[in-house]
C-alpha cells in the first residue's frame, strides 16, 4: 500500500492480499474489489461511489460452470486514473495512465493511456488533450 490512502466505508473485498494500491489512492463509498486474481492500482487513482472491480470469470459452458469452473484474471490500473460513479471493471483488463472512465461504464477490454472511455461496453471516445485544461476557467 502506498502513502496517503483514503477508503470510505463501506468497502468490500474478497481477500485484500491480492490488491495493491499506489500513492494518493481514493475509493469512495461502496467500492468492491473481488480480488481472487491480482488487482493493481497505480498512483493518483480516484474511484467514485459504487464501483466494482471483479477478477472472477465463470465458464460459458453450463456443465463446466455447474461443476464450479472459475478463473480469476488480473486487473491492472495505471497512474492518474479516474473512475466515475458506478463503473464496473472486469478481469483481464489493463487501463493505461491518465484515463477517465465515465460513470456507469462497463470495462470489458483494455483501455490505452490518455483517453476518455465510456459506455457499455466501455469504448474510447476521445484523447485527453491540452484543451481539457481550459474546461475549468479558474485554472487557466
Order of alpha helices (4+ residues) and beta strands (2+ residues): beta-beta-beta-beta-beta-beta-beta-beta-beta-alpha-beta-beta-beta-beta-beta-beta-beta-beta-beta
